[in-house]
Structures are given as C-alpha cells and as structure tokens.
Amino acid sequence: MVNSMYWILGIVWYLLVVIGAWKMFEKAGEAGWKAIIPIYNMYIVFKFAWQTMYFWVWIGLAIVGAWFTYASFGDSVGFMYYASWIINFVQLLIACNLAFRVSGCFGHGIWFALGLYFFPFIFTIVLGFGSSRYVGEYNSFTA
C-alpha cells in the first residue's frame, strides 16, 4: 500500500514538472511539446535563455567529463582524476549561469536563480504556473 502511494505521488509530481516546463516553454515562445524530449529540452532552454553554442559546450563537457571520471575510477591522484574535477566544475559554472539567465528571462533575480539551480523541479513549476512572463534574453553577462 505504501509503495503504491509513493508511485502515485511520484507520477503526479513528474506530471506537474512536465506541465510546468511545457507552460514555461510556451511563455518563452516555444512549442510546449519540446519540454517533454530529454536533451532537446535543454537545447531549447539554452536557445531562449542564452545561446545554443553554449549548449554544445555544456553537452560536450558532460560527455568528456563522464569519460574522464570513468577513466579515473580508483585513481585519486592522477591526471584523469583532476581533469574530471576541472571539467565537471566548468560544466557546473555553465549550469549556474544558465539558471541565472533563465531567471532573468522571466524577470526574476539572483535568489530565484539560486532556487532554479538548487531546486529546478520546484522552480520550473513556479515559472510555468506562476504569473512570470518571458521578458526576453537576459543580457547582463557578456557572452
């Protein structure tokens, strides 16, 4: 009984996040169905919040970082180990910058950006269902 309740709550939560992302995409002028497709949805977020070139950098770093992490498994002092940390840190900075830009695109500030970064599922629902409006690409950083 308890396990089925967790499944039901998980499905409801997932549907809320998907619908919130769908509505967020529509507010940004994109087709809502694009929010459903993994990886492509991130491409679209980079498209309306920043530049798609940074998506390719981000995805490339994810692939290379995963490979370096796998290659350094069991070795905590070698080149691969430190390279994987550096690559993953750069990827983290890009994700942080993206959260800040998405927040700015919808007229919010740094605190909302931190919420988007640390609690993306909750804040995506807030963007989708809330009164936030897409105000355009956020350009406080030089790209």
N, CA, C and O atoms as CSV, one atom per row, in Angstrom:
chain,resi,resn,atom,element,x,y,z
A,1,MET,N,N,0.820,-1.197,0.000
A,1,MET,CA,C,0.000,0.000,0.000
A,1,MET,C,C,0.865,1.264,0.000
A,1,MET,O,O,0.600,2.200,-0.754
A,2,VAL,N,N,1.894,1.287,0.843
A,2,VAL,CA,C,2.765,2.459,0.928
A,2,VAL,C,C,3.544,2.634,-0.370
A,2,VAL,O,O,3.688,3.754,-0.860
A,3,ASN,N,N,4.050,1.532,-0.930
A,3,ASN,CA,C,4.803,1.619,-2.180
A,3,ASN,C,C,3.954,2.163,-3.312
A,3,ASN,O,O,4.435,2.967,-4.111
A,4,SER,N,N,2.696,1.740,-3.397
A,4,SER,CA,C,1.830,2.246,-4.464
A,4,SER,C,C,1.551,3.735,-4.272
A,4,SER,O,O,1.400,4.471,-5.247
A,5,MET,N,N,1.484,4.177,-3.026
A,5,MET,CA,C,1.265,5.596,-2.767
A,5,MET,C,C,2.462,6.420,-3.239
A,5,MET,O,O,2.286,7.500,-3.802
A,6,TYR,N,N,3.686,5.915,-3.014
A,6,TYR,CA,C,4.876,6.608,-3.499
A,6,TYR,C,C,4.889,6.674,-5.021
A,6,TYR,O,O,5.270,7.692,-5.599
A,7,TRP,N,N,4.475,5.596,-5.664
A,7,TRP,CA,C,4.402,5.596,-7.126
A,7,TRP,C,C,3.422,6.651,-7.612
A,7,TRP,O,O,3.721,7.402,-8.540
A,8,ILE,N,N,2.269,6.708,-6.995
A,8,ILE,CA,C,1.244,7.674,-7.407
A,8,ILE,C,C,1.749,9.098,-7.187
A,8,ILE,O,O,1.608,9.949,-8.065
A,9,LEU,N,N,2.336,9.358,-6.020
A,9,LEU,CA,C,2.879,10.697,-5.750
A,9,LEU,C,C,4.006,11.047,-6.719
A,9,LEU,O,O,4.106,12.187,-7.171
A,10,GLY,N,N,4.846,10.075,-7.036
A,10,GLY,CA,C,5.928,10.300,-7.996
A,10,GLY,C,C,5.410,10.643,-9.380
A,10,GLY,O,O,5.940,11.533,-10.045
A,11,ILE,N,N,4.386,9.943,-9.808
A,11,ILE,CA,C,3.798,10.213,-11.129
A,11,ILE,C,C,3.141,11.586,-11.151
A,11,ILE,O,O,3.296,12.338,-12.113
A,12,VAL,N,N,2.407,11.912,-10.091
A,12,VAL,CA,C,1.767,13.235,-10.018
A,12,VAL,C,C,2.826,14.334,-10.031
A,12,VAL,O,O,2.672,15.334,-10.733
A,13,TRP,N,N,3.900,14.156,-9.259
A,13,TRP,CA,C,4.986,15.138,-9.217
A,13,TRP,C,C,5.615,15.304,-10.595
A,13,TRP,O,O,5.836,16.426,-11.051
A,14,TYR,N,N,5.906,14.176,-11.262
A,14,TYR,CA,C,6.502,14.216,-12.601
A,14,TYR,C,C,5.586,14.957,-13.573
A,14,TYR,O,O,6.054,15.775,-14.366
A,15,LEU,N,N,4.293,14.676,-13.516
A,15,LEU,CA,C,3.350,15.356,-14.411
A,15,LEU,C,C,3.313,16.858,-14.137
A,15,LEU,O,O,3.234,17.654,-15.072
A,16,LEU,N,N,3.369,17.248,-12.877
A,16,LEU,CA,C,3.407,18.679,-12.549
A,16,LEU,C,C,4.644,19.352,-13.133
A,16,LEU,O,O,4.561,20.454,-13.676
A,17,VAL,N,N,5.787,18.688,-13.021
A,17,VAL,CA,C,7.030,19.253,-13.556
A,17,VAL,C,C,6.953,19.362,-15.072
A,17,VAL,O,O,7.338,20.384,-15.640
A,18,VAL,N,N,6.458,18.317,-15.735
A,18,VAL,CA,C,6.352,18.336,-17.197
A,18,VAL,C,C,5.385,19.426,-17.648
A,18,VAL,O,O,5.676,20.160,-18.592
A,19,ILE,N,N,4.248,19.535,-16.987
A,19,ILE,CA,C,3.277,20.568,-17.366
A,19,ILE,C,C,3.847,21.960,-17.077
A,19,ILE,O,O,3.647,22.887,-17.861
A,20,GLY,N,N,4.554,22.106,-15.957
A,20,GLY,CA,C,5.198,23.389,-15.645
A,20,GLY,C,C,6.232,23.770,-16.690
A,20,GLY,O,O,6.297,24.922,-17.116
A,21,ALA,N,N,7.045,22.794,-17.104
A,21,ALA,CA,C,8.046,23.058,-18.147
A,21,ALA,C,C,7.353,23.382,-19.468
A,21,ALA,O,O,7.791,24.274,-20.194
A,22,TRP,N,N,6.278,22.666,-19.783
A,22,TRP,CA,C,5.502,22.907,-21.003
A,22,TRP,C,C,5.028,24.360,-21.017
A,22,TRP,O,O,5.194,25.068,-22.010
A,23,LYS,N,N,4.437,24.795,-19.905
A,23,LYS,CA,C,3.924,26.166,-19.822
A,23,LYS,C,C,5.063,27.193,-19.858
A,23,LYS,O,O,4.919,28.263,-20.449
A,24,MET,N,N,6.191,26.863,-19.225
A,24,MET,CA,C,7.350,27.757,-19.259
A,24,MET,C,C,7.825,27.926,-20.698
A,24,MET,O,O,8.131,29.039,-21.123
A,25,PHE,N,N,7.887,26.825,-21.450
A,25,PHE,CA,C,8.305,26.895,-22.850
A,25,PHE,C,C,7.337,27.753,-23.652
A,25,PHE,O,O,7.761,28.569,-24.470
A,26,GLU,N,N,6.039,27.573,-23.423
A,26,GLU,CA,C,5.051,28.372,-24.151
A,26,GLU,C,C,5.195,29.859,-23.828
A,26,GLU,O,O,5.048,30.705,-24.710
A,27,LYS,N,N,5.481,30.175,-22.575
A,27,LYS,CA,C,5.698,31.580,-22.202
A,27,LYS,C,C,6.905,32.165,-22.927
A,27,LYS,O,O,6.938,33.358,-23.231
A,28,ALA,N,N,7.894,31.319,-23.202
A,28,ALA,CA,C,9.113,31.769,-23.890
A,28,ALA,C,C,8.951,31.745,-25.405
A,28,ALA,O,O,9.906,32.028,-26.128
A,29,GLY,N,N,7.761,31.413,-25.897
A,29,GLY,CA,C,7.517,31.421,-27.331
A,29,GLY,C,C,7.907,30.140,-28.044
A,29,GLY,O,O,7.996,30.125,-29.271
A,30,GLU,N,N,8.138,29.077,-27.312
A,30,GLU,CA,C,8.474,27.781,-27.900
A,30,GLU,C,C,7.273,26.855,-27.781
A,30,GLU,O,O,6.403,27.056,-26.933
A,31,ALA,N,N,7.233,25.847,-28.633
A,31,ALA,CA,C,6.168,24.852,-28.547
A,31,ALA,C,C,6.332,24.061,-27.251
A,31,ALA,O,O,7.438,23.641,-26.909
A,32,GLY,N,N,5.241,23.863,-26.543
A,32,GLY,CA,C,5.297,23.192,-25.254
A,32,GLY,C,C,5.776,21.756,-25.312
A,32,GLY,O,O,6.424,21.281,-24.380
A,33,TRP,N,N,5.465,21.056,-26.402
A,33,TRP,CA,C,5.853,19.644,-26.509
A,33,TRP,C,C,7.366,19.460,-26.468
A,33,TRP,O,O,7.844,18.369,-26.158
A,34,LYS,N,N,8.121,20.502,-26.774
A,34,LYS,CA,C,9.582,20.401,-26.756
A,34,LYS,C,C,10.115,20.167,-25.342
A,34,LYS,O,O,11.246,19.712,-25.176
A,35,ALA,N,N,9.319,20.470,-24.337
A,35,ALA,CA,C,9.738,20.263,-22.950
A,35,ALA,C,C,9.764,18.793,-22.571
A,35,ALA,O,O,10.389,18.428,-21.575
A,36,ILE,N,N,9.107,17.950,-23.336
A,36,ILE,CA,C,8.998,16.530,-22.999
A,36,ILE,C,C,10.234,15.748,-23.415
A,36,ILE,O,O,10.559,14.739,-22.789
A,37,ILE,N,N,10.923,16.183,-24.446
A,37,ILE,CA,C,12.017,15.409,-25.034
A,37,ILE,C,C,13.325,15.702,-24.293
A,37,ILE,O,O,13.813,16.832,-24.307
A,38,PRO,N,N,13.896,14.665,-23.639
A,38,PRO,CA,C,15.154,14.874,-22.910
A,38,PRO,C,C,16.270,15.359,-23.839
A,38,PRO,O,O,16.266,15.029,-25.026
A,39,ILE,N,N,17.177,16.098,-23.343
A,39,ILE,CA,C,18.323,16.721,-24.002
A,39,ILE,C,C,17.859,17.831,-24.944
A,39,ILE,O,O,18.380,18.945,-24.888
A,40,TYR,N,N,16.882,17.539,-25.811
A,40,TYR,CA,C,16.358,18.579,-26.700
A,40,TYR,C,C,15.737,19.706,-25.876
A,40,TYR,O,O,15.839,20.874,-26.251
A,41,ASN,N,N,15.096,19.365,-24.758
A,41,ASN,CA,C,14.503,20.418,-23.932
A,41,ASN,C,C,15.576,21.355,-23.370
A,41,ASN,O,O,15.343,22.557,-23.237
A,42,MET,N,N,16.737,20.813,-23.046
A,42,MET,CA,C,17.827,21.671,-22.578
A,42,MET,C,C,18.358,22.548,-23.717
A,42,MET,O,O,18.721,23.704,-23.498
A,43,TYR,N,N,18.401,21.997,-24.920
A,43,TYR,CA,C,18.803,22.783,-26.088
A,43,TYR,C,C,17.882,24.000,-26.233
A,43,TYR,O,O,18.342,25.112,-26.491
A,44,ILE,N,N,16.588,23.773,-26.066
A,44,ILE,CA,C,15.613,24.858,-26.200
A,44,ILE,C,C,15.781,25.878,-25.070
A,44,ILE,O,O,15.657,27.080,-25.302
A,45,VAL,N,N,16.063,25.409,-23.853
A,45,VAL,CA,C,16.295,26.346,-22.744
A,45,VAL,C,C,17.508,27.224,-23.046
A,45,VAL,O,O,17.466,28.436,-22.838
A,46,PHE,N,N,18.585,26.615,-23.537
A,46,PHE,CA,C,19.757,27.407,-23.930
A,46,PHE,C,C,19.379,28.376,-25.051
A,46,PHE,O,O,19.878,29.501,-25.093
A,47,LYS,N,N,18.510,27.949,-25.950
A,47,LYS,CA,C,18.114,28.785,-27.088
A,47,LYS,C,C,17.376,30.041,-26.628
A,47,LYS,O,O,17.681,31.140,-27.090
A,48,PHE,N,N,16.407,29.887,-25.720
A,48,PHE,CA,C,15.654,31.079,-25.338
A,48,PHE,C,C,16.287,31.861,-24.190
A,48,PHE,O,O,15.895,33.001,-23.938
A,49,ALA,N,N,17.254,31.274,-23.492
A,49,ALA,CA,C,17.844,31.987,-22.364
A,49,ALA,C,C,19.263,32.477,-22.623
A,49,ALA,O,O,19.723,33.413,-21.969
A,50,TRP,N,N,19.957,31.860,-23.564
A,50,TRP,CA,C,21.360,32.196,-23.749
A,50,TRP,C,C,21.686,32.050,-25.222
A,50,TRP,O,O,21.150,32.783,-26.053
A,51,GLN,N,N,22.568,31.103,-25.557
A,51,GLN,CA,C,22.916,30.808,-26.946
A,51,GLN,C,C,23.085,29.301,-27.077
A,51,GLN,O,O,23.547,28.634,-26.151
A,52,THR,N,N,22.707,28.773,-28.232
A,52,THR,CA,C,22.798,27.323,-28.421
A,52,THR,C,C,24.246,26.841,-28.457
A,52,THR,O,O,24.511,25.670,-28.183
A,53,MET,N,N,25.177,27.714,-28.787
A,53,MET,CA,C,26.584,27.319,-28.785
A,53,MET,C,C,26.994,26.809,-27.399
A,53,MET,O,O,27.758,25.850,-27.287
A,54,TYR,N,N,26.486,27.450,-26.354
A,54,TYR,CA,C,26.829,27.030,-25.000
A,54,TYR,C,C,26.192,25.684,-24.644
A,54,TYR,O,O,26.709,24.958,-23.795
A,55,PHE,N,N,25.083,25.354,-25.286
A,55,PHE,CA,C,24.518,24.015,-25.099
A,55,PHE,C,C,25.505,22.971,-25.573
A,55,PHE,O,O,25.735,21.972,-24.890
A,56,TRP,N,N,26.095,23.197,-26.746
A,56,TRP,CA,C,27.039,22.215,-27.289
A,56,TRP,C,C,28.288,22.115,-26.428
A,56,TRP,O,O,28.844,21.029,-26.265
A,57,VAL,N,N,28.730,23.232,-25.879
A,57,VAL,CA,C,29.862,23.201,-24.949
A,57,VAL,C,C,29.472,22.405,-23.705
A,57,VAL,O,O,30.238,21.561,-23.240
A,58,TRP,N,N,28.286,22.672,-23.171
A,58,TRP,CA,C,27.800,22.004,-21.963
A,58,TRP,C,C,27.665,20.499,-22.177
A,58,TRP,O,O,28.100,19.712,-21.335
A,59,ILE,N,N,27.070,20.097,-23.290
A,59,ILE,CA,C,26.877,18.667,-23.549
A,59,ILE,C,C,28.218,17.992,-23.831
A,59,ILE,O,O,28.436,16.854,-23.418
A,60,GLY,N,N,29.116,18.686,-24.534
A,60,GLY,CA,C,30.446,18.142,-24.786
A,60,GLY,C,C,31.218,17.945,-23.494
A,60,GLY,O,O,31.886,16.928,-23.311
A,61,LEU,N,N,31.127,18.921,-22.597
A,61,LEU,CA,C,31.782,18.783,-21.295
A,61,LEU,C,C,31.183,17.634,-20.492
A,61,LEU,O,O,31.897,16.944,-19.765
A,62,ALA,N,N,29.879,17.427,-20.621
A,62,ALA,CA,C,29.246,16.312,-19.909
A,62,ALA,C,C,29.793,14.980,-20.395
A,62,ALA,O,O,30.073,14.089,-19.593
A,63,ILE,N,N,29.945,14.844,-21.703
A,63,ILE,CA,C,30.455,13.594,-22.272
A,63,ILE,C,C,31.919,13.392,-21.901
A,63,ILE,O,O,32.302,12.324,-21.424
A,64,VAL,N,N,32.729,14.413,-22.118
A,64,VAL,CA,C,34.160,14.305,-21.814
A,64,VAL,C,C,34.372,14.135,-20.306
A,64,VAL,O,O,35.204,13.334,-19.880
A,65,GLY,N,N,33.621,14.886,-19.507
A,65,GLY,CA,C,33.740,14.763,-18.057
A,65,GLY,C,C,33.366,13.378,-17.560
A,65,GLY,O,O,34.016,12.838,-16.665
A,66,ALA,N,N,32.311,12.799,-18.142
A,66,ALA,CA,C,31.921,11.437,-17.760
A,66,ALA,C,C,33.010,10.447,-18.133
A,66,ALA,O,O,33.313,9.532,-17.368
A,67,TRP,N,N,33.595,10.629,-19.301
A,67,TRP,CA,C,34.663,9.720,-19.728
A,67,TRP,C,C,35.881,9.842,-18.810
A,67,TRP,O,O,36.450,8.831,-18.397
A,68,PHE,N,N,36.278,11.069,-18.493
A,68,PHE,CA,C,37.418,11.272,-17.601
A,68,PHE,C,C,37.126,10.709,-16.209
A,68,PHE,O,O,38.003,10.116,-15.580
A,69,THR,N,N,35.895,10.894,-15.730
A,69,THR,CA,C,35.532,10.357,-14.421
A,69,THR,C,C,35.611,8.836,-14.431
A,69,THR,O,O,36.139,8.229,-13.500
A,70,TYR,N,N,35.084,8.227,-15.483
A,70,TYR,CA,C,35.139,6.769,-15.608
A,70,TYR,C,C,36.587,6.291,-15.711
A,70,TYR,O,O,36.965,5.302,-15.084
A,71,ALA,N,N,37.389,6.995,-16.503
A,71,ALA,CA,C,38.785,6.590,-16.705
A,71,ALA,C,C,39.613,6.741,-15.434
A,71,ALA,O,O,40.612,6.044,-15.256
A,72,SER,N,N,39.206,7.646,-14.555
A,72,SER,CA,C,39.982,7.866,-13.329
A,72,SER,C,C,39.463,7.046,-12.161
A,72,SER,O,O,39.933,7.219,-11.036
A,73,PHE,N,N,38.509,6.163,-12.397
A,73,PHE,CA,C,37.924,5.373,-11.311
A,73,PHE,C,C,39.005,4.576,-10.585
A,73,PHE,O,O,39.747,3.812,-11.202
A,74,GLY,N,N,39.084,4.760,-9.281
A,74,GLY,CA,C,40.078,4.063,-8.476
A,74,GLY,C,C,41.394,4.808,-8.334
A,74,GLY,O,O,42.246,4.413,-7.538
A,75,ASP,N,N,41.571,5.882,-9.098
A,75,ASP,CA,C,42.813,6.658,-9.045
A,75,ASP,C,C,42.469,8.053,-8.540
A,75,ASP,O,O,41.796,8.817,-9.232
A,76,SER,N,N,42.925,8.386,-7.348
A,76,SER,CA,C,42.555,9.679,-6.774
A,76,SER,C,C,43.686,10.705,-6.824
A,76,SER,O,O,43.611,11.734,-6.152
A,77,VAL,N,N,44.721,10.443,-7.601
A,77,VAL,CA,C,45.813,11.413,-7.692
A,77,VAL,C,C,46.282,11.657,-9.117
A,77,VAL,O,O,47.138,12.516,-9.331
A,78,GLY,N,N,45.763,10.947,-10.084
A,78,GLY,CA,C,46.260,11.062,-11.450
A,78,GLY,C,C,45.676,12.224,-12.224
A,78,GLY,O,O,44.788,12.935,-11.753
A,79,PHE,N,N,46.202,12.397,-13.431
A,79,PHE,CA,C,45.768,13.468,-14.325
A,79,PHE,C,C,44.274,13.376,-14.620
A,79,PHE,O,O,43.568,14.384,-14.579
A,80,MET,N,N,43.792,12.171,-14.917
A,80,MET,CA,C,42.381,11.988,-15.270
A,80,MET,C,C,41.469,12.426,-14.125
A,80,MET,O,O,40.417,13.023,-14.354
A,81,TYR,N,N,41.869,12.133,-12.923
A,81,TYR,CA,C,41.075,12.492,-11.747
A,81,TYR,C,C,40.919,14.007,-11.649
A,81,TYR,O,O,39.807,14.512,-11.494
A,82,TYR,N,N,42.027,14.727,-11.740
A,82,TYR,CA,C,41.969,16.186,-11.626
A,82,TYR,C,C,41.309,16.822,-12.851
A,82,TYR,O,O,40.593,17.817,-12.730
A,83,ALA,N,N,41.552,16.252,-14.013
A,83,ALA,CA,C,40.905,16.767,-15.224
A,83,ALA,C,C,39.392,16.602,-15.128
A,83,ALA,O,O,38.645,17.488,-15.544
A,84,SER,N,N,38.934,15.473,-14.584
A,84,SER,CA,C,37.488,15.264,-14.451
A,84,SER,C,C,36.877,16.281,-13.492
A,84,SER,O,O,35.769,16.763,-13.727
A,85,TRP,N,N,37.583,16.610,-12.423
A,85,TRP,CA,C,37.092,17.624,-11.493
A,85,TRP,C,C,36.989,18.990,-12.172
A,85,TRP,O,O,35.994,19.695,-12.002
A,86,ILE,N,N,37.996,19.357,-12.923
A,86,ILE,CA,C,38.002,20.660,-13.600
A,86,ILE,C,C,36.889,20.726,-14.642
A,86,ILE,O,O,36.161,21.716,-14.714
A,87,ILE,N,N,36.759,19.679,-15.444
A,87,ILE,CA,C,35.728,19.651,-16.486
A,87,ILE,C,C,34.340,19.727,-15.862
A,87,ILE,O,O,33.491,20.488,-16.327
A,88,ASN,N,N,34.109,18.952,-14.824
A,88,ASN,CA,C,32.797,18.966,-14.175
A,88,ASN,C,C,32.527,20.295,-13.475
A,88,ASN,O,O,31.374,20.718,-13.387
A,89,PHE,N,N,33.563,20.955,-12.979
A,89,PHE,CA,C,33.387,22.267,-12.364
A,89,PHE,C,C,32.990,23.309,-13.414
A,89,PHE,O,O,32.125,24.147,-13.157
A,90,VAL,N,N,33.608,23.262,-14.579
A,90,VAL,CA,C,33.244,24.189,-15.659
A,90,VAL,C,C,31.802,23.938,-16.092
A,90,VAL,O,O,31.056,24.881,-16.355
A,91,GLN,N,N,31.415,22.678,-16.163
A,91,GLN,CA,C,30.031,22.351,-16.511
A,91,GLN,C,C,29.069,22.902,-15.453
A,91,GLN,O,O,27.993,23.398,-15.788
A,92,LEU,N,N,29.451,22.818,-14.198
A,92,LEU,CA,C,28.650,23.371,-13.113
A,92,LEU,C,C,28.499,24.887,-13.265
A,92,LEU,O,O,27.411,25.423,-13.051
A,93,LEU,N,N,29.576,25.578,-13.633
A,93,LEU,CA,C,29.512,27.028,-13.835
A,93,LEU,C,C,28.570,27.389,-14.980
A,93,LEU,O,O,27.831,28.370,-14.893
A,94,ILE,N,N,28.595,26.606,-16.044
A,94,ILE,CA,C,27.685,26.853,-17.169
A,94,ILE,C,C,26.241,26.658,-16.725
A,94,ILE,O,O,25.375,27.465,-17.064
A,95,ALA,N,N,25.973,25.591,-15.968
A,95,ALA,CA,C,24.616,25.336,-15.482
A,95,ALA,C,C,24.151,26.446,-14.543
A,95,ALA,O,O,22.985,26.840,-14.575
A,96,CYS,N,N,25.050,26.946,-13.715
A,96,CYS,CA,C,24.731,28.050,-12.807
A,96,CYS,C,C,24.397,29.315,-13.601
A,96,CYS,O,O,23.423,30.005,-13.302
A,97,ASN,N,N,25.198,29.604,-14.594
A,97,ASN,CA,C,24.973,30.764,-15.451
A,97,ASN,C,C,23.642,30.630,-16.187
A,97,ASN,O,O,22.908,31.608,-16.332
A,98,LEU,N,N,23.332,29.423,-16.649
A,98,LEU,CA,C,22.058,29.197,-17.340
A,98,LEU,C,C,20.884,29.457,-16.401
A,98,LEU,O,O,19.904,30.087,-16.799
A,99,ALA,N,N,20.971,28.981,-15.164
A,99,ALA,CA,C,19.896,29.226,-14.196
A,99,ALA,C,C,19.710,30.725,-13.974
A,99,ALA,O,O,18.580,31.204,-13.887
A,100,PHE,N,N,20.811,31.466,-13.882
A,100,PHE,CA,C,20.735,32.914,-13.706
A,100,PHE,C,C,20.068,33.571,-14.916
A,100,PHE,O,O,19.256,34.483,-14.765
A,101,ARG,N,N,20.413,33.107,-16.101
A,101,ARG,CA,C,19.845,33.684,-17.318
A,101,ARG,C,C,18.361,33.345,-17.469
A,101,ARG,O,O,17.572,34.195,-17.883
A,102,VAL,N,N,17.976,32.113,-17.136
A,102,VAL,CA,C,16.555,31.745,-17.196
A,102,VAL,C,C,15.772,32.603,-16.210
A,102,VAL,O,O,14.694,33.100,-16.534
A,103,SER,N,N,16.309,32.776,-15.018
A,103,SER,CA,C,15.669,33.630,-14.024
A,103,SER,C,C,15.489,35.049,-14.568
A,103,SER,O,O,14.417,35.638,-14.427
A,104,GLY,N,N,16.526,35.591,-15.183
A,104,GLY,CA,C,16.448,36.930,-15.761
A,104,GLY,C,C,15.479,37.019,-16.923
A,104,GLY,O,O,14.816,38.040,-17.104
A,105,CYS,N,N,15.389,35.959,-17.713
A,105,CYS,CA,C,14.458,35.935,-18.853
A,105,CYS,C,C,13.012,36.084,-18.411
A,105,CYS,O,O,12.170,36.578,-19.161
A,106,PHE,N,N,12.736,35.656,-17.201
A,106,PHE,CA,C,11.371,35.731,-16.695
A,106,PHE,C,C,11.213,36.843,-15.654
A,106,PHE,O,O,10.240,36.863,-14.900
A,107,GLY,N,N,12.177,37.764,-15.621
A,107,GLY,CA,C,12.063,38.939,-14.774
A,107,GLY,C,C,12.392,38.727,-13.312
A,107,GLY,O,O,12.009,39.541,-12.471
A,108,HIS,N,N,13.090,37.657,-12.990
A,108,HIS,CA,C,13.460,37.380,-11.603
A,108,HIS,C,C,14.940,37.669,-11.394
A,108,HIS,O,O,15.677,37.910,-12.350
A,109,GLY,N,N,15.363,37.641,-10.143
A,109,GLY,CA,C,16.740,37.975,-9.807
A,109,GLY,C,C,17.555,36.793,-9.334
A,109,GLY,O,O,17.264,35.639,-9.648
A,110,ILE,N,N,18.590,37.115,-8.567
A,110,ILE,CA,C,19.578,36.129,-8.142
A,110,ILE,C,C,18.986,35.065,-7.223
A,110,ILE,O,O,19.371,33.900,-7.322
A,111,TRP,N,N,18.063,35.426,-6.334
A,111,TRP,CA,C,17.505,34.438,-5.406
A,111,TRP,C,C,16.672,33.410,-6.148
A,111,TRP,O,O,16.713,32.223,-5.825
A,112,PHE,N,N,15.924,33.853,-7.132
A,112,PHE,CA,C,15.151,32.907,-7.938
A,112,PHE,C,C,16.094,32.029,-8.751
A,112,PHE,O,O,15.836,30.841,-8.943
A,113,ALA,N,N,17.188,32.620,-9.227
A,113,ALA,CA,C,18.187,31.844,-9.978
A,113,ALA,C,C,18.793,30.756,-9.103
A,113,ALA,O,O,18.984,29.630,-9.562
A,114,LEU,N,N,19.094,31.075,-7.860
A,114,LEU,CA,C,19.617,30.063,-6.937
A,114,LEU,C,C,18.586,28.966,-6.706
A,114,LEU,O,O,18.932,27.788,-6.623
A,115,GLY,N,N,17.326,29.355,-6.603
A,115,GLY,CA,C,16.262,28.357,-6.482
A,115,GLY,C,C,16.187,27.471,-7.710
A,115,GLY,O,O,16.018,26.257,-7.596
A,116,LEU,N,N,16.313,28.073,-8.885
A,116,LEU,CA,C,16.311,27.290,-10.128
A,116,LEU,C,C,17.484,26.326,-10.180
A,116,LEU,O,O,17.354,25.209,-10.680
A,117,TYR,N,N,18.616,26.750,-9.671
A,117,TYR,CA,C,19.792,25.886,-9.710
A,117,TYR,C,C,19.687,24.733,-8.710
A,117,TYR,O,O,19.957,23.582,-9.054
A,118,PHE,N,N,19.296,25.043,-7.477
A,118,PHE,CA,C,19.286,24.020,-6.435
A,118,PHE,C,C,17.991,23.205,-6.387
A,118,PHE,O,O,18.014,22.045,-5.976
A,119,PHE,N,N,16.874,23.787,-6.797
A,119,PHE,CA,C,15.584,23.096,-6.785
A,119,PHE,C,C,14.885,23.286,-8.132
A,119,PHE,O,O,13.815,23.893,-8.188
A,120,PRO,N,N,15.473,22.777,-9.216
A,120,PRO,CA,C,14.937,23.076,-10.545
A,120,PRO,C,C,13.511,22.586,-10.763
A,120,PRO,O,O,12.744,23.233,-11.476
A,121,PHE,N,N,13.145,21.468,-10.170
A,121,PHE,CA,C,11.803,20.945,-10.404
A,121,PHE,C,C,10.743,21.843,-9.781
A,121,PHE,O,O,9.702,22.088,-10.390
A,122,ILE,N,N,10.997,22.329,-8.586
A,122,ILE,CA,C,10.039,23.213,-7.915
A,122,ILE,C,C,9.940,24.547,-8.651
A,122,ILE,O,O,8.839,25.037,-8.900
A,123,PHE,N,N,11.073,25.130,-8.996
A,123,PHE,CA,C,11.062,26.457,-9.603
A,123,PHE,C,C,10.610,26.428,-11.063
A,123,PHE,O,O,10.139,27.442,-11.578
A,124,THR,N,N,10.745,25.292,-11.734
A,124,THR,CA,C,10.172,25.157,-13.077
A,124,THR,C,C,8.654,25.186,-12.992
A,124,THR,O,O,7.992,25.797,-13.831
A,125,ILE,N,N,8.103,24.526,-11.982
A,125,ILE,CA,C,6.653,24.559,-11.766
A,125,ILE,C,C,6.207,25.987,-11.461
A,125,ILE,O,O,5.181,26.441,-11.969
A,126,VAL,N,N,6.975,26.693,-10.634
A,126,VAL,CA,C,6.640,28.083,-10.299
A,126,VAL,C,C,6.654,28.949,-11.558
A,126,VAL,O,O,5.751,29.762,-11.757
A,127,LEU,N,N,7.671,28.783,-12.412
A,127,LEU,CA,C,7.726,29.567,-13.657
A,127,LEU,C,C,6.556,29.233,-14.570
A,127,LEU,O,O,5.969,30.124,-15.185
A,128,GLY,N,N,6.220,27.958,-14.659
A,128,GLY,CA,C,5.149,27.542,-15.559
A,128,GLY,C,C,3.778,27.986,-15.109
A,128,GLY,O,O,3.001,28.517,-15.904
A,129,PHE,N,N,3.471,27.773,-13.841
A,129,PHE,CA,C,2.130,28.053,-13.336
A,129,PHE,C,C,1.983,29.448,-12.746
A,129,PHE,O,O,0.862,29.928,-12.576
A,130,GLY,N,N,3.085,30.101,-12.433
A,130,GLY,CA,C,3.030,31.418,-11.803
A,130,GLY,C,C,2.738,32.539,-12.788
A,130,GLY,O,O,2.453,32.302,-13.962
A,131,SER,N,N,2.813,33.742,-12.291
A,131,SER,CA,C,2.494,34.915,-13.108
A,131,SER,C,C,3.706,35.449,-13.872
A,131,SER,O,O,3.619,36.494,-14.516
A,132,SER,N,N,4.827,34.745,-13.804
A,132,SER,CA,C,6.038,35.192,-14.509
A,132,SER,C,C,5.788,35.250,-16.005
A,132,SER,O,O,5.126,34.385,-16.579
A,133,ARG,N,N,6.335,36.291,-16.624
A,133,ARG,CA,C,6.231,36.427,-18.077
A,133,ARG,C,C,7.625,36.473,-18.665
A,133,ARG,O,O,8.560,36.986,-18.049
A,134,TYR,N,N,7.751,35.934,-19.855
A,134,TYR,CA,C,9.029,35.956,-20.556
A,134,TYR,C,C,9.283,37.376,-21.034
A,134,TYR,O,O,8.470,37.946,-21.763
A,135,VAL,N,N,10.415,37.952,-20.625
A,135,VAL,CA,C,10.729,39.334,-20.995
A,135,VAL,C,C,11.867,39.419,-22.000
A,135,VAL,O,O,12.283,40.518,-22.369
A,136,GLY,N,N,12.370,38.295,-22.442
A,136,GLY,CA,C,13.435,38.276,-23.433
A,136,GLY,C,C,14.735,37.775,-22.850
A,136,GLY,O,O,14.863,37.576,-21.642
A,137,GLU,N,N,15.703,37.575,-23.740
A,137,GLU,CA,C,17.000,37.047,-23.321
A,137,GLU,C,C,17.655,37.993,-22.332
A,137,GLU,O,O,17.671,39.209,-22.524
A,138,TYR,N,N,18.187,37.417,-21.281
A,138,TYR,CA,C,18.827,38.196,-20.222
A,138,TYR,C,C,20.271,38.451,-20.609
A,138,TYR,O,O,21.029,37.501,-20.808
A,139,ASN,N,N,20.672,39.714,-20.720
A,139,ASN,CA,C,21.997,40.057,-21.234
A,139,ASN,C,C,22.875,40.789,-20.236
A,139,ASN,O,O,23.647,41.664,-20.629
A,140,SER,N,N,22.779,40.459,-18.969
A,140,SER,CA,C,23.644,41.164,-18.024
A,140,SER,C,C,25.079,40.665,-18.100
A,140,SER,O,O,26.008,41.388,-17.739
A,141,PHE,N,N,25.268,39.420,-18.573
A,141,PHE,CA,C,26.611,38.891,-18.777
A,141,PHE,C,C,26.975,39.071,-20.236
A,141,PHE,O,O,26.105,39.010,-21.105
A,142,THR,N,N,28.229,39.288,-20.512
A,142,THR,CA,C,28.655,39.318,-21.903
A,142,THR,C,C,28.970,37.899,-22.319
A,142,THR,O,O,29.640,37.163,-21.595
A,143,ALA,N,N,28.492,37.520,-23.476
A,143,ALA,CA,C,28.631,36.121,-23.898
A,143,ALA,C,C,29.854,35.905,-24.690
A,143,ALA,O,O,30.120,34.783,-25.122
